[in-house]
Amino acid sequence: MKKIINIFGILILSATFANAKWWIFGKSKDDITIKYLTINSVSADESAGKITLFKEMLQDGKILIKGKASGAGQIGYVKISIDGKNTWQDAKFSEDGAFEYSFNAEQGKKYNLYIEITNTAGKTNKVDETAKEIIISNERINEKVKETLDSIFDAYNNENTAKFMSYVSDNFAGDRDFLELAIKKDFNALSDIKLRYSINNIASGSGKVFVSLTYNRMVFVNKTGTSNTDNGITEMVFEMKDDKLKLYSMKKPLLFGLSDADNVATGETIGSGAGLVLTNTGEIGGSYETVTINQCATGGYNVIKYSFNIGFVACDTSGGGSDIWFYNFTSPDKIGYSSAMHKEVNKSLSSVTEQEAKDLSGYVSLGNVDPAVIGKTYLFYINNEFWGIEPISLPFATYGGTLKVSFKVKKF
């Protein structure tokens, strides 16, 4: 009986410590802040204390709050209040500080949002600084935004500078003159521009209209004679003037003014990369290297051997002594590897973020990328390093033929 009582006492103590795990290790010196916060994919940082969401844009009638805590160490809990701290609900979170919470929204209702984050050392963020009033509006703003975006995209696709700039606010948050010069450079360097979009969400606050959109882009680069594609999510902000929407700011990845992001973009869309970048020499660039290998002799089951830190290694009948190798003994084209792991991303290398590359979920150890496809990015984790490859052209010959390959490569 005494043994049972002791066990019961241990269980009670264990439960107590489990519930109080955020303070048993002592106090933390680090302040907890929210690195980013989005409400239905729209950044909440720019909308001041109020944000208006539009009922017609709510997917399944829900509001989704996502964010990430910074300086917190390991998270103990994240709680959300939507009624001014009267009641609290647990949010989903991970140890790295990322969290999310969703709820069904009612038209015409106001929600007073607060977020409380506590780490395992007992430190809590400044809850009152997270206050945000969310209003659900029945106003139909989608058509007005779509009409404006259609006009801007049409002007850009048709390389009409004057028409494009007529939709840019005089108060453009970047430099308006630099934007005009940058899009002129776009038109000089690129042709056959095909830029399409779909709207993810629309919100308003502080007299601005915030738009999150998904884009798909293909351009022909005049200097290199090649086509480049990318896709992703980006954000734009508009202001209303004379009942018309005018472009107020853009975030990376930029859709317009690719040659001067520093003077054109205001911030970066969370979870997205830089997108396409236009270099001073009129080429699509970025922080990657373009590699072309034409050194694989004819005859035999040869492979092109490549080391990420060294470059081209050799062309022989095995992949030994290299990180990866390209080959095409029989169709289709393949990328082989032995001591690495890899995963595939259906976007251009320039659009892949460091966070995506270093997220180990999805990496596999199969020994082959089979088949390797132009237009995709292949990420490799090898020797505690992360690398990405986007094929431009692949080995085109089978047994007995010459192998050639061209690709973009980047270290994350």
C-alpha angles and dihedrals in degrees: 000000000000089000091053091050091050092051090048090051092051091051091052092049091047092052091048093052092045091056092045097042093123094069107033093086095057133251124321122226093209121096117230114229133167109251093196138352128194129186111201091342093307118115110250094200096081100045097074115214098333134051127182119209122194119232093219090060098049110109108225087347092285135135114215119200117194130173148139130236120224130205091014105116109206115359119236098185144335119213128188128203121191096175103062097278094305092118133012134209129196116250125209111255144167130220092256090065101260113137141171140186132179135191140172113264128217121215115252093012125125120220121200105210125204128168125204119192123182126182129212090263093060099256118141129195123243096273097190090059089063093061113134130166113218118198125190112215130194091206113127102230099149095088093050092050093044092050091053094045092048090054094047094047092045091052092049096045089051092045094238105155098181094051092046094052091049087071094051118096120241084230093056105163093223118051109293094202092050090049091055092049091046096053089048087056088049090055093047094050101036137049138176089037113190111183119168133174147185125202117244100180145338128211136163137211140142089025092301134110115223119205128190114195141174115226139193119197139184124178135174112228108219097204098050098030091228135120122236128196135188139162137190147116125296140166135233132184125210134190125208118243124169088347090304129110116238126192107255104171144348133207131211130301084065120211095188132034096027095173098061111038094153092063098032107040125069106201133323131278110250112255095012131104131228093276120208115348123199113216126215089256093059098257132122104251144148135153095322135092125232113223126194121184121188098159104101110116124219123262135052131033093304127176131197106239119209134180118200093219098036105031125216110020108176146303115246143119100288139043094229117130095029138084095231139357136204122220147150111197088154127358130313116055115249141193112213130200139165114186096034138079123222144191133186127236121193096222141071120285091244090058096052113102125218088243091057092047094049096044101106093202109108097025114130136186103221098133096233142061096217114205108012110207131198111241096038129095120228116204122203130197110200133155090354091304130113121219135173131207128191113187116227095178128356136210105294102188133077128207112338096015134106116265122216130175138181125188146152117246130191137175116220 
